[in-house]
Amino acid sequence: MDRRENDRRYRSRAEMLRDRRRRRKRTCLIELLIVLFFIIVVVAVAGIFVWKKYGPSKVKADLNEYYGVDAAEQAAVIVNNTILEQKGIVSDGQFYLPYEAVRQEIDGGFYWNAAEGTLRYTLPLDLVEVPAESKEYTNAGQRESKDYVIVKNIGDQTYIAVDFILEFGNVTAKTYKSPNRVVLFDDWGKVKTTTAKKDTQMRWLAGVKSDILTEVKKGDRVYFIEEEGDWKKVRTEDGIIGYIKSSALKSVKTETITSSSKAPEYTSMTKDYKINLAWHQVTNEIANETLSETIASTQGLTTISPTWFTVADTVGNLNSIASSAYVDTAHAANLEVWALVRDFDGGIDSPEETYQLLSSSLARKTLIDNLMMQVQQYNIDGINVDFEKVSEECGEHFIEFIRELSIECRRNQKVLSVDNYVPMGFNSHYELEEQGKVADYVIIMGYDEHYAGSWESGSVASIDYVENGIRQATKDVSAEKVINAVPFYTRLWEEVPKTEQELAAQAGTEQAQYKMNVTSEALGMQEAEACVAQAGAAVTWDEETQQNYAQWESDGATYKIWLEDSSSIEAKLKLMEKYQLGGVAAWKLGFEKPEIWSVIEKYIK
């Protein structure tokens, strides 16, 4: 084999080695590319997954669904920062709101009487009355008209035109389309706002995956509602409520927004001194002659309220035992006379009869006219309304009666005061807030915590019970209009253990939790003290009720009494001072000890 052959072979082997190396490189490169491709695919898939899971949604919400508007004629109703469940309507280009929403959320002064088919609004000195499905209405007896139907009835729902509401309520309203909505605002004073730093989105819920409700432009002002993590719940000017990322908003600031509307001004006869009122239970004309004797030991008394009037029937007639001589005697003693009218212990005495009376516009007018005739005839200074048979169903008719009575009292410069139970959920239909707008004084009867029918013994007016009544009342009524009434009486309780038969018969009932048969009798202050002294019982101060307490056994029964005296009354008067109330009232004259008046006088000066 010659040299050239060897060289060829050598080159051939070298080329083969180079070819192998090239093939191996290509193989490795292909494998690497495959791996890289796989990694890219995995990363891409993971990225898509992460984006789908954590990236912001671009889906725009259906605002009709958001507002719950499912018909072309429906309109969402937004009041301040709340979207109401009730829906308005749009008819002939006019927006209408449901009556119940207007009354509950916007202006409680509107009153719809379904049986009579009329809407009323009570102005300070006059009535506005609108028949259903009419463009005409009366204002102070004068006929006026609008270019739209004011009140519409659709099925069992009543609607009031927004433009008509704005003429009376201290509220502003703006209407929008796509979808139809009414944005109302009456939260005057300090409100919290913020501004968008940049173009951003408002979302339905607090999260980037939530649907977009609307676009918010840089510089747009929104109303701040609350913080939720990294998000802020806000409202736009056009009534969309949702969430914006906090980083997209400037710091929250406080602005003062004042009303430009001309709401009616209900002037008041509120006095420039603390009221010290006592109820005088007068059951017949002869009892009127005892006034001089009854007030002889009083000090600092400013007002007396004789129980002169009872409602005779459901059409508004009145029973009266008013006396000119009584009024003259009171005025000579520098006392104002606020005569009491009640819906019990007279011709009517049931919730059904009170409802029948107050749900009739004619009966209310008759009763008011009769009251004002008595006021004028006897030179009475004011009316004290003590209606205790008002059912929940009757609530709106009762408050309309108070409004309409307030017109006549205002016209004649007479004081209107209204007696109320301690505010609780079950008696909220007495509508203290509305009373506070039109009445001169709202009296809270801070007693009967435990009463004749109670299944357990207890205080008539413990300090916590009294303070709760004051605290709740002053949430709705200006403190200077609130009078807290105190008891000049207490109850002597007798407890006897129930028999096995009685307990078995009551098993499964609410009454079963009480193991004693309980009865009681009401006693004035002197009677109560005499009763304790006769029993020889020790009296101790009960810090919880802020009353003196006594207990004793006799003939198999346990007797308990929480006394009303100078100490307990003073504790209640301190609450009057603490809450800066308009005064104090007391039930009733003749039940007190003479020294009580010097205690009261310290707090009403």
KEDO-367029 format. One line per 4 residues: number of its first residue (from 1); their letters; for each residue x, y, z of C-alpha. Coordinates in Angstrom, 3 decimals, decimal comma. Layout:
BEGIN
NUM = a = X:Y:Z  ...
***
This chain:
BEGIN
1 = mdrr = 0,000:0,000:0,000  1,572:3,214:-1,081  1,695:6,407:0,820  -1,127:8,087:-1,039
5 = endr = -3,460:5,228:-0,204  -2,591:5,564:3,451  -3,291:9,272:3,314  -6,658:8,628:1,714
9 = ryrs = -7,554:6,120:4,385  -6,399:8,438:7,087  -8,447:11,312:5,634  -11,431:8,990:5,293
13 = raem = -11,260:7,981:8,940  -10,817:11,604:9,979  -13,775:12,639:7,888  -15,808:9,852:9,402
17 = lrdr = -14,884:11,044:12,870  -15,750:14,600:11,907  -19,067:13,397:10,462  -19,840:11,544:13,667
21 = rrrr = -19,007:14,598:15,718  -21,212:16,763:13,469  -24,047:14,266:13,721  -23,660:14,131:17,493
25 = krtc = -23,707:17,940:17,656  -26,778:18,080:15,448  -28,452:15,480:17,638  -27,567:17,378:20,809
29 = liel = -28,714:20,623:19,235  -31,999:19,060:18,195  -32,439:17,584:21,676  -31,614:20,964:23,209
33 = livl = -34,076:22,694:20,900  -36,706:20,135:21,791  -36,033:20,719:25,504  -36,094:24,489:25,024
37 = ffii = -39,313:24,230:23,027  -40,842:22,087:25,732  -39,748:24,566:28,395  -41,172:27,444:26,357
41 = vvva = -44,442:25,588:25,927  -44,594:24,799:29,652  -43,779:28,403:30,566  -46,329:29,696:28,065
45 = vagi = -49,012:27,365:29,354  -48,136:28,269:32,935  -48,177:31,968:32,022  -51,570:31,631:30,423
49 = fvwk = -52,816:29,779:33,491  -51,345:32,400:35,851  -52,754:35,219:33,724  -56,147:33,636:33,654
53 = kygp = -56,042:33,103:37,378  -54,426:36,340:38,511  -54,548:38,753:35,599  -57,208:41,520:35,544
57 = skvk = -60,466:40,658:33,873  -61,492:42,730:30,878  -65,108:41,543:31,047  -67,592:44,397:31,347
61 = adln = -70,520:43,837:33,677  -74,095:44,045:32,486  -75,355:47,103:34,400  -78,962:45,982:34,061
65 = eyyg = -78,015:42,822:35,935  -75,936:44,849:38,416  -78,907:47,083:39,279  -81,466:44,287:39,057
69 = vdaa = -83,340:46,133:36,312  -85,087:43,575:34,124  -87,689:45,656:32,264  -87,406:48,665:29,960
73 = eqaa = -89,708:50,790:32,129  -87,908:49,958:35,389  -85,428:52,310:37,062  -82,860:51,598:39,743
77 = vivn = -82,994:53,819:42,839  -79,764:54,884:44,533  -79,998:56,848:47,796  -76,672:58,230:49,005
81 = ntil = -74,435:55,129:49,025  -77,135:52,461:48,858  -78,837:50,786:45,920  -82,414:50,112:47,034
85 = eqkg = -84,136:46,816:46,379  -87,294:48,690:45,368  -87,362:49,798:41,763  -88,754:52,975:40,276
89 = ivsd = -90,373:53,329:36,879  -90,113:55,619:33,857  -93,366:56,712:32,233  -93,813:59,373:29,551
93 = gqfy = -90,259:60,538:30,187  -90,905:61,104:33,912  -89,108:59,104:36,603  -91,227:57,809:39,488
97 = lpye = -90,248:56,338:42,867  -92,229:53,772:44,881  -94,116:55,377:47,767  -92,660:53,091:50,434
101 = avrq = -89,107:53,884:49,317  -89,881:57,616:49,400  -91,393:57,392:52,862  -88,718:55,162:54,371
105 = eidg = -85,573:56,436:52,675  -86,143:59,974:51,399  -88,921:61,986:53,039  -91,271:60,547:55,638
109 = gfyw = -93,558:63,542:55,207  -95,375:61,957:52,266  -98,557:60,104:53,235  -100,509:57,842:50,900
113 = naae = -103,988:56,713:51,890  -104,811:53,743:49,659  -108,445:53,542:50,777  -109,033:57,192:49,846
117 = gtlr = -106,711:57,223:46,817  -104,909:60,406:47,880  -101,354:61,502:48,552  -100,742:64,183:51,179
121 = ytlp = -97,784:66,286:52,168  -97,984:68,381:55,313  -96,386:71,807:55,044  -95,825:73,942:58,161
125 = ldlv = -99,140:75,775:57,748  -100,994:73,968:54,969  -101,770:70,653:53,330  -100,885:69,529:49,825
129 = evpa = -103,279:66,876:48,501  -102,978:64,908:45,255  -105,504:62,415:43,852  -104,076:59,379:42,093
133 = eske = -103,553:59,483:38,306  -103,947:63,253:38,195  -101,860:66,216:37,073  -103,804:68,482:39,408
137 = ytna = -103,457:68,931:43,163  -104,459:71,346:45,905  -102,076:73,426:47,982  -103,658:75,297:50,875
141 = gqre = -106,990:74,687:49,179  -105,855:76,295:45,913  -105,890:74,150:42,763  -102,588:73,836:40,914
145 = skdy = -101,304:71,536:38,178  -98,219:69,948:36,627  -97,484:68,822:33,083  -97,120:65,230:34,278
149 = vivk = -99,164:62,753:36,295  -98,006:63,177:39,900  -99,067:59,865:41,436  -99,402:56,602:39,547
153 = nigd = -100,950:53,335:40,675  -99,662:50,190:38,988  -101,065:46,996:40,459  -100,756:47,280:44,223
157 = qtyi = -97,823:49,715:44,025  -97,995:53,496:44,218  -95,365:55,725:42,587  -94,604:59,438:43,055
161 = avdf = -92,980:61,611:40,391  -89,385:62,530:41,252  -89,876:66,162:40,194  -92,774:66,503:42,644
165 = ilef = -90,735:65,008:45,502  -87,960:67,540:44,890  -90,375:70,422:45,529  -90,651:69,463:49,194
169 = gnvt = -87,826:67,203:50,347  -84,342:68,347:51,338  -82,863:66,127:48,634  -81,247:66,364:45,220
173 = akty = -81,833:63,929:42,365  -80,238:63,180:39,014  -81,598:60,729:36,469  -79,656:58,622:33,984
177 = kspn = -80,376:56,167:31,213  -78,728:52,921:30,023  -79,837:51,680:32,428  -82,565:53,906:33,888
181 = rvvl = -81,636:55,066:37,357  -82,317:57,844:39,854  -79,467:59,005:42,093  -80,701:60,811:45,212
185 = fddw = -78,587:62,543:47,837  -79,591:63,992:51,204  -76,594:63,177:53,406  -75,689:66,827:53,848
189 = gkvk = -72,661:67,848:55,844  -69,270:66,175:55,915  -68,690:63,445:53,323  -65,552:61,543:52,359
193 = ttta = -64,303:61,701:48,788  -61,244:60,721:46,792  -59,939:61,315:43,254  -58,532:58,971:40,605
197 = kkdt = -54,764:59,346:40,079  -54,981:57,825:36,614  -57,396:56,185:34,226  -58,645:53,043:35,934
201 = qmrw = -61,631:50,721:36,302  -64,301:50,270:38,947  -65,063:46,601:39,540  -68,142:44,855:40,877
205 = lagv = -66,185:43,192:43,706  -62,826:43,846:45,351  -60,530:41,901:43,020  -58,988:42,118:39,558
209 = ksdi = -60,968:39,108:38,361  -64,272:40,831:39,095  -66,166:42,321:36,143  -65,641:45,980:35,238
213 = ltev = -68,598:48,206:36,122  -67,312:51,418:34,580  -64,197:53,267:33,473  -62,974:55,999:35,809
217 = kkgd = -60,911:58,800:34,300  -57,956:60,541:35,886  -59,230:63,377:38,070  -62,733:61,952:38,522
221 = rvyf = -64,134:62,435:42,031  -65,752:59,469:43,743  -67,433:59,148:47,154  -65,581:56,947:49,620
225 = ieee = -67,628:54,293:51,420  -65,194:51,864:53,045  -61,820:50,129:52,794  -61,508:46,472:51,858
229 = gdwk = -57,919:45,269:51,811  -56,078:46,920:48,912  -59,355:48,207:47,490  -61,721:51,044:48,245
233 = kvrt = -65,475:50,825:47,927  -66,674:54,034:46,291  -69,610:55,602:44,460  -69,456:57,557:41,236
237 = edgi = -71,470:60,722:40,642  -73,833:58,760:38,406  -74,669:56,197:41,080  -72,402:53,208:40,349
241 = igyi = -71,050:51,622:43,526  -68,054:49,320:43,333  -64,342:48,868:44,035  -61,210:50,616:42,808
245 = kssa = -57,639:49,602:43,612  -56,403:51,894:46,409  -53,153:52,565:44,530  -55,167:54,184:41,732
249 = lksv = -56,779:56,704:44,096  -55,537:59,708:46,013  -55,866:60,023:49,773  -59,404:60,213:51,151
253 = ktet = -60,427:63,714:52,193  -63,454:65,210:53,929  -65,663:67,704:52,122  -68,664:69,654:53,341
257 = itss = -71,681:69,464:51,056  -74,563:71,840:51,701  -78,109:71,632:50,451  -79,385:74,062:47,860
261 = skap = -82,983:72,822:48,110  -85,664:74,758:49,972  -87,148:72,243:52,355  -90,130:73,327:54,481
265 = eyts = -89,186:74,830:57,838  -91,372:73,583:60,664  -91,087:76,300:63,276  -91,338:75,236:66,881
269 = mtkd = -92,804:76,563:70,123  -89,877:75,124:72,090  -89,363:77,185:75,238  -86,180:78,956:76,325
273 = ykin = -86,360:77,220:79,701  -86,446:73,641:80,955  -89,928:72,155:81,097  -91,064:70,834:84,463
277 = lawh = -94,394:69,189:83,648  -96,698:67,123:85,821  -99,733:65,207:84,678  -102,846:65,862:86,736
281 = qvtn = -105,269:62,947:86,549  -108,680:64,573:86,403  -111,578:62,129:86,061  -114,555:64,459:86,484
285 = eian = -115,413:68,155:86,495  -115,452:68,346:90,286  -111,804:67,187:90,396  -110,851:70,359:88,492
289 = etls = -111,586:72,284:91,678  -108,687:70,609:93,523  -105,940:72,268:91,455  -104,923:74,907:94,010
293 = etia = -104,594:72,282:96,717  -102,782:69,868:94,388  -100,060:72,312:93,341  -99,655:73,971:96,742
297 = stqg = -96,504:72,028:97,684  -94,860:72,062:94,240  -91,703:74,007:93,419  -90,392:74,990:90,017
301 = ltti = -93,373:73,545:88,148  -93,766:75,169:84,735  -96,507:73,140:83,107  -99,527:71,107:84,091
305 = sptw = -101,294:68,571:81,886  -104,838:67,722:83,017  -106,351:64,548:81,548  -109,344:66,350:80,095
309 = ftva = -110,010:64,858:76,678  -110,878:61,369:75,494  -111,843:60,383:71,966  -115,544:59,644:72,048
313 = dtvg = -115,867:57,578:68,860  -114,170:56,608:65,604  -115,461:59,658:63,700  -113,541:62,199:65,810
317 = nlns = -115,964:63,410:68,453  -114,474:64,415:71,785  -115,344:63,965:75,451  -114,225:66,997:77,467
321 = iass = -114,153:68,062:81,095  -112,129:71,232:80,439  -112,540:74,131:82,836  -111,909:77,869:82,386
325 = ayvd = -111,528:78,307:86,145  -108,823:75,615:86,160  -106,897:77,398:83,391  -107,230:80,741:85,190
329 = taha = -105,903:79,200:88,406  -102,967:77,625:86,579  -102,109:80,859:84,766  -102,252:82,759:88,049
333 = anle = -99,639:80,317:89,355  -97,476:80,913:86,233  -98,257:77,460:84,871  -98,997:76,657:81,246
337 = vwal = -101,819:74,175:80,619  -101,138:71,431:78,056  -104,394:69,505:78,019  -104,073:65,772:77,435
341 = vrdf = -106,068:63,826:74,824  -106,035:60,018:74,890  -107,386:57,094:72,885  -108,359:54,991:75,910
345 = dggi = -110,549:55,235:79,006  -113,179:56,986:76,909  -115,426:56,213:73,984  -112,729:54,202:72,166
349 = dspe = -110,328:51,817:73,856  -108,795:49,421:71,316  -106,163:49,391:68,543  -108,893:48,593:66,010
353 = etyq = -110,888:51,698:66,944  -107,801:53,900:66,937  -106,963:52,610:63,456  -110,487:53,303:62,221
357 = llss = -110,264:56,846:63,601  -106,817:57,789:62,325  -106,991:56,126:58,903  -109,857:58,434:57,925
361 = slar = -108,906:61,925:56,737  -112,363:63,194:57,677  -112,239:61,682:61,186  -108,776:63,158:61,807
365 = ktli = -109,983:66,583:60,703  -113,066:66,326:62,918  -110,956:65,389:65,932  -108,449:68,174:65,277
369 = dnlm = -111,211:70,749:64,800  -112,845:69,639:68,064  -109,540:69,864:69,937  -108,806:73,347:68,622
373 = mqvq = -112,301:74,548:69,555  -111,596:73,444:73,124  -108,172:75,099:73,065  -109,672:78,398:71,935
377 = qyni = -112,710:78,241:74,202  -110,724:77,580:77,377  -107,516:79,515:76,528  -105,444:76,344:76,753
381 = dgin = -101,709:76,718:76,031  -101,062:73,400:74,343  -102,115:69,857:73,507  -100,496:66,724:74,908
385 = vdfe = -101,260:63,644:72,779  -101,264:60,339:74,679  -102,306:57,691:72,147  -101,313:54,279:73,475
389 = kvse = -103,434:52,037:71,229  -101,515:52,600:67,988  -100,851:49,339:66,146  -98,021:48,877:63,651
393 = ecge = -100,584:49,008:60,845  -101,835:52,324:62,206  -98,395:53,928:62,533  -98,372:55,992:59,330
397 = hfie = -101,923:57,233:60,026  -100,929:58,232:63,571  -97,954:60,276:62,420  -100,124:61,955:59,774
401 = fire = -102,537:62,909:62,564  -99,627:64,479:64,475  -98,528:66,375:61,351  -102,014:67,706:60,630
405 = lsie = -102,547:68,644:64,277  -99,208:70,458:64,218  -100,506:72,755:61,450  -103,352:74,000:63,648
409 = crrn = -101,137:74,280:66,729  -98,581:76,275:64,719  -101,256:78,549:63,269  -102,640:79,235:66,728
413 = qkvl = -99,290:79,398:68,558  -100,131:76,429:70,774  -97,598:73,895:72,049  -97,855:70,332:70,713
417 = svdn = -96,288:67,531:72,749  -96,538:63,779:72,138  -96,197:60,992:74,706  -94,244:57,878:73,739
421 = yvpm = -93,204:54,563:75,191  -89,488:53,991:75,734  -88,274:53,412:72,150  -88,017:49,734:71,232
425 = gfns = -88,093:47,856:67,947  -91,725:46,840:68,442  -92,941:50,440:68,815  -90,804:52,078:66,106
429 = hyel = -93,996:52,742:64,128  -94,575:55,747:66,418  -91,870:57,353:64,244  -90,012:59,584:66,686
433 = eeqg = -87,964:61,207:63,926  -91,105:62,456:62,178  -92,599:63,555:65,499  -89,445:65,531:66,204
437 = kvad = -89,824:67,463:62,946  -93,349:68,747:63,557  -94,054:68,532:67,305  -92,640:70,966:69,842
441 = yvii = -91,831:68,293:72,432  -91,455:64,526:72,334  -92,049:63,014:75,773  -90,556:59,615:76,622
445 = mgyd = -92,507:57,854:79,354  -89,484:56,378:81,105  -91,394:53,909:83,259  -93,455:50,698:83,156
449 = ehya = -90,309:48,655:82,628  -92,202:46,155:84,786  -95,951:46,682:84,851  -99,160:45,162:86,220
453 = gswe = -99,109:42,253:83,753  -95,412:41,385:84,101  -94,546:37,738:84,773  -91,658:38,690:87,036
457 = sgsv = -91,134:41,390:89,616  -88,776:44,268:88,959  -88,210:47,978:88,881  -90,724:50,298:87,266
461 = asid = -87,872:52,474:86,003  -84,309:51,228:86,505  -81,567:53,649:85,510  -80,397:51,581:82,509
465 = yven = -83,935:51,357:81,172  -84,396:55,103:81,499  -81,043:55,953:79,924  -81,632:53,582:77,027
469 = girq = -84,918:55,365:76,315  -83,222:58,755:76,340  -80,302:57,556:74,230  -82,570:56,042:71,579
473 = atkd = -84,882:59,059:71,498  -82,060:61,567:71,058  -80,806:59,642:68,022  -83,969:60,739:66,196
477 = vsae = -85,054:63,923:67,965  -83,100:67,031:68,954  -82,279:66,770:72,645  -83,846:70,147:73,450
481 = kvin = -87,187:68,744:72,238  -87,007:65,559:74,334  -88,638:65,447:77,756  -87,996:62,464:79,996
485 = avpf = -90,965:61,444:82,145  -90,302:59,961:85,583  -92,645:57,971:87,849  -93,901:59,300:91,152
489 = ytrl = -95,066:55,734:91,856  -93,652:52,268:92,243  -95,033:48,726:92,515  -95,237:46,403:95,482
493 = weev = -94,691:42,883:94,179  -96,010:39,708:95,755  -94,388:36,411:94,720  -95,882:32,987:95,518
497 = pkte = -94,273:29,764:94,241  -96,217:28,031:91,484  -97,714:24,641:92,261  -96,577:21,501:90,430
501 = qela = -99,877:21,499:88,586  -99,375:25,092:87,403  -95,843:24,356:86,212  -97,041:21,272:84,340
505 = aqag = -99,856:23,222:82,694  -97,409:25,899:81,528  -94,761:23,454:80,245  -93,495:24,453:76,821
509 = teqa = -94,751:28,039:77,106  -92,747:31,219:77,592  -94,311:31,644:81,004  -92,851:28,317:82,173
513 = qykm = -89,422:29,885:82,800  -90,929:31,910:85,661  -91,336:29,838:88,821  -93,379:32,384:90,755
517 = nvts = -96,924:33,654:90,484  -96,508:37,419:90,547  -99,016:40,151:91,312  -98,471:43,827:92,073
521 = ealg = -100,142:47,069:93,049  -99,099:50,632:92,242  -98,214:52,826:95,221  -97,347:56,486:95,521
525 = mqea = -94,124:57,466:97,273  -95,577:57,957:100,736  -97,692:54,785:100,528  -94,667:52,778:99,476
529 = eacv = -92,506:54,031:102,333  -95,292:53,400:104,834  -95,686:49,847:103,525  -91,976:49,113:104,006
533 = aqag = -91,999:50,642:107,489  -95,039:48,597:108,496  -93,297:45,414:107,344  -90,185:46,371:109,332
537 = aavt = -88,057:45,618:106,282  -84,511:46,906:105,834  -83,953:49,291:102,916  -80,718:49,021:100,933
541 = wdee = -79,397:50,972:97,954  -79,424:48,947:94,736  -76,571:50,291:92,609  -77,783:48,499:89,481
545 = tqqn = -81,206:50,158:89,387  -80,157:53,323:91,286  -83,056:52,798:93,675  -83,631:51,903:97,291
549 = yaqw = -84,841:48,297:97,588  -86,663:46,285:100,250  -87,771:42,653:100,521  -89,600:40,655:103,157
553 = esdg = -91,560:37,438:103,747  -95,106:37,167:105,033  -97,675:34,334:105,038  -95,760:32,220:102,526
557 = atyk = -95,258:35,077:100,073  -92,207:37,171:99,207  -92,676:40,921:98,843  -90,309:43,101:96,812
561 = iwle = -90,270:46,811:96,157  -87,953:49,162:94,265  -88,670:52,586:95,738  -89,024:55,854:93,876
565 = dsss = -87,791:58,640:96,136  -85,487:61,647:96,160  -82,425:59,494:95,444  -83,895:57,575:92,495
569 = ieak = -85,496:60,671:90,953  -82,232:62,589:91,239  -80,383:59,790:89,424  -82,860:60,180:86,543
573 = lklm = -82,571:63,973:86,597  -78,812:63,634:86,183  -79,536:61,863:82,900  -81,670:64,826:81,836
577 = ekyq = -78,672:67,040:82,571  -76,187:64,648:80,893  -78,138:64,536:77,633  -79,166:68,228:77,811
581 = lggv = -82,847:67,405:77,446  -85,695:69,871:77,161  -87,054:69,004:80,586  -88,766:66,509:82,845
585 = aawk = -92,347:65,287:83,248  -93,893:63,229:86,045  -96,803:60,835:86,416  -98,652:61,850:88,429
589 = lgfe = -99,431:64,791:90,709  -100,420:63,570:94,176  -98,166:60,499:94,157  -95,031:62,450:95,141
593 = kpei = -93,510:63,403:98,481  -93,210:67,191:98,884  -89,401:67,134:99,089  -89,206:65,789:95,519
597 = wsvi = -89,872:69,278:94,155  -86,743:70,809:95,626  -84,695:68,018:94,008  -86,314:68,600:90,614
601 = ekyi = -85,964:72,355:90,900  -82,158:72,033:91,124  -82,061:70,530:87,635  -84,565:72,671:85,763
605 = k = -83,134:76,076:86,547
***
